[in-house]
């Protein structure tokens, strides 16, 4: 059982590292890591389903896939290996908190090997995963006063926090067993510390720029997703339906009343705004196609259930679905409706 003195030291370091913005983007990423630490074999769709049981959570399959891609955890085989290694290392750190100095050595050897062998981003993600695993798997750590703050950290601050708490605890657990260091060893350690500090500053700048860009993308996708939500009457779908209707009237040489000329200009300008913002339909309204049960995973399907695996149904697109083309982010899936076959006449 971890001593109260050690737990107090952990809380002290976490509180010291609380400086910084409470970034929801970091929380979303860390919740995905946390679920993987509990269930390493989960697929993105299953992760999203489990996370959405939380209050106010809104994770789509696409969102989880993007998070895994950003964390360099998108490859299923590599992800399983990394998470397994993460769980092993988190156990070593926890055992060290209980006084096991051999476990401390195992962790430090792993950290050094990871630092030397991996890219900076990959190493940072490994350390971040270990920190999240610690506060996901071990109840005594979850009871710390500032435990929840762990989930509000990006990669660089997570790595710094993990190293800080390990070093702080070592001064308590291993302090009496430390050997006297030579002046040369002290200089070498200080040089290494300064080098890593400079790298951390560079990492923090890069991470800040990435988060800024992602925040911008989320604002854009959130705005247009809301426009095409049920709450606002599926405005994107409505705009393009209105344009299609107006175009059809023009083909018939129908003269629109002067009173609604302003409306046609408004529709055209709004569509121009949507397109110039990089929002495009996935597929055209009215298009017909033949699908099987395995084909409809990426659509909202309205119709009778498929009776057997190879059954084919004719469907019509009634909502195009929308994508933020520049970043390849899907805002909504197309909706397809089964086209009922007309009964044959005798």
Helices and strands as residue ranges (DSSP letters): H 4-16, H 24-38, H 44-51, H 61-70, H 76-97, H 101-117, H 120-137, H 139-142, G 147-152, H 155-173, G 175-177, H 183-227, G 230-232, H 235-251, G 258-260, H 261-276, E 279-281, E 288-291, G 293-298, E 299-302, E 313-319, E 322-324, G 325-327, E 329-332, E 334-338
